[in-house]
Amino acid sequence: DIITRAENLKFKLPFIQINVNLTSFDIGIYKDDKLQVVNTYQFDNENDFIYYVLNTINQYGIKLNKSYINISGFVEKDTEFYYFIHQYLPKINFIKLDTGIIFNFKDVDEYLFYNLLNLHNEDY
């Protein structure tokens, strides 16, 4: 989860986790040793997406070059969407699974299925 990942960072940077769905995305920010926000936004295109992301980050006084940004979900490398958001978020890290699940699909990146493969970790 976002808190565990943020606390395990080598350096104390604001930690931003974004999970992209088809028409919405979830964003969580962990800063100053506490969870600052978790929110979901609807978006129609990459302009909406980047507006909500940058606006949320700005509201918490986070500098992009001094933060750690993880992304997962429906964002594929080498797509127009990825190249567009990468202009504004140059330090994107595609999330890695930190579970005991063995991911054996060679042609598919694990960050695309992060939510599905981590359902067993959720506290409902």
C-alpha angles and dihedrals in degrees: 000000000000096000094051092046092048093048091050094057115116092226126040099247128148106270120217122188121190126184114191122210126180097274103003141039137204121223128190127183125198114188136154092014095302141084106259103183145348115190142156124221131191116224136184100195144356092278091059091045096052092043093056093043095049093042092052092047091048092051089062094048094245121157112216093221090054100049140076115235122194120188132189140162128048099005114111125190116245095032130119090245092054094046091048096051091040088065088064100030104039095165099059116153118199106229119252123212113251097188135103090253114117110225108205104173107116098187097047127069114233095227089069090067100033095124094047095047093047100048090108089063096056120104108221 
